[in-house]
Amino acid sequence: MAATLFDVFDKKQDLSTDSILASIESTVPLYRTMKEDIDRLRDWARDRARPASATQTTGLISGRRIEM
């Protein structure tokens, strides 16, 4: 992670597993920081976009069927 490299450089320390783990633990996931934007995009896409993959929740059958 770039944040880890900046942190250890600023503190004049060597990169270590502990510094990487500390950086990971302090990272805030996008689903938290941009929750409203993600929800708005999901609402928009629900009726306007095609799913990238078939899932049970969409009611689609996975795989393709070819009739000849």
Rosetta constraint file for C-alpha pairs under 8 A:
AtomPair CA 1 CA 5 HARMONIC 6.77 0.50
AtomPair CA 1 CA 20 HARMONIC 7.40 0.50
AtomPair CA 1 CA 23 HARMONIC 7.80 0.50
AtomPair CA 2 CA 6 HARMONIC 6.33 0.50
AtomPair CA 3 CA 7 HARMONIC 6.14 0.50
AtomPair CA 3 CA 23 HARMONIC 6.90 0.50
AtomPair CA 4 CA 8 HARMONIC 6.21 0.50
AtomPair CA 4 CA 15 HARMONIC 7.84 0.50
AtomPair CA 4 CA 19 HARMONIC 6.49 0.50
AtomPair CA 4 CA 20 HARMONIC 5.86 0.50
AtomPair CA 4 CA 23 HARMONIC 5.71 0.50
AtomPair CA 5 CA 9 HARMONIC 6.02 0.50
AtomPair CA 5 CA 15 HARMONIC 7.11 0.50
AtomPair CA 6 CA 10 HARMONIC 6.01 0.50
AtomPair CA 7 CA 11 HARMONIC 6.25 0.50
AtomPair CA 8 CA 12 HARMONIC 5.82 0.50
AtomPair CA 8 CA 13 HARMONIC 4.93 0.50
AtomPair CA 8 CA 14 HARMONIC 6.26 0.50
AtomPair CA 8 CA 15 HARMONIC 6.17 0.50
AtomPair CA 8 CA 19 HARMONIC 7.39 0.50
AtomPair CA 9 CA 13 HARMONIC 6.21 0.50
AtomPair CA 9 CA 14 HARMONIC 7.70 0.50
AtomPair CA 15 CA 19 HARMONIC 6.49 0.50
AtomPair CA 15 CA 20 HARMONIC 7.60 0.50
AtomPair CA 16 CA 20 HARMONIC 6.42 0.50
AtomPair CA 17 CA 21 HARMONIC 6.13 0.50
AtomPair CA 18 CA 22 HARMONIC 6.05 0.50
AtomPair CA 19 CA 23 HARMONIC 6.22 0.50
AtomPair CA 20 CA 24 HARMONIC 6.26 0.50
AtomPair CA 21 CA 25 HARMONIC 6.13 0.50
AtomPair CA 22 CA 26 HARMONIC 6.30 0.50
AtomPair CA 23 CA 27 HARMONIC 6.34 0.50
AtomPair CA 28 CA 32 HARMONIC 6.90 0.50
AtomPair CA 28 CA 33 HARMONIC 6.94 0.50
AtomPair CA 29 CA 33 HARMONIC 6.59 0.50
AtomPair CA 30 CA 34 HARMONIC 5.49 0.50
AtomPair CA 30 CA 35 HARMONIC 7.28 0.50
AtomPair CA 31 CA 35 HARMONIC 5.10 0.50
AtomPair CA 31 CA 38 HARMONIC 7.18 0.50
AtomPair CA 34 CA 38 HARMONIC 6.16 0.50
AtomPair CA 35 CA 39 HARMONIC 6.06 0.50
AtomPair CA 36 CA 40 HARMONIC 6.08 0.50
AtomPair CA 37 CA 41 HARMONIC 6.17 0.50
AtomPair CA 38 CA 42 HARMONIC 6.14 0.50
AtomPair CA 39 CA 43 HARMONIC 6.16 0.50
AtomPair CA 40 CA 44 HARMONIC 6.20 0.50
AtomPair CA 41 CA 45 HARMONIC 6.05 0.50
AtomPair CA 42 CA 46 HARMONIC 5.98 0.50
AtomPair CA 43 CA 47 HARMONIC 7.72 0.50
AtomPair CA 44 CA 48 HARMONIC 6.55 0.50
AtomPair CA 45 CA 49 HARMONIC 4.92 0.50
AtomPair CA 45 CA 50 HARMONIC 7.93 0.50
AtomPair CA 53 CA 62 HARMONIC 7.92 0.50
AtomPair CA 54 CA 58 HARMONIC 6.82 0.50
AtomPair CA 54 CA 59 HARMONIC 7.86 0.50
AtomPair CA 54 CA 60 HARMONIC 5.49 0.50
AtomPair CA 54 CA 61 HARMONIC 6.43 0.50
AtomPair CA 54 CA 62 HARMONIC 5.30 0.50
AtomPair CA 55 CA 59 HARMONIC 6.78 0.50
AtomPair CA 55 CA 60 HARMONIC 6.26 0.50
AtomPair CA 55 CA 61 HARMONIC 7.46 0.50
AtomPair CA 55 CA 62 HARMONIC 7.09 0.50
AtomPair CA 56 CA 60 HARMONIC 6.51 0.50
AtomPair CA 56 CA 61 HARMONIC 7.62 0.50
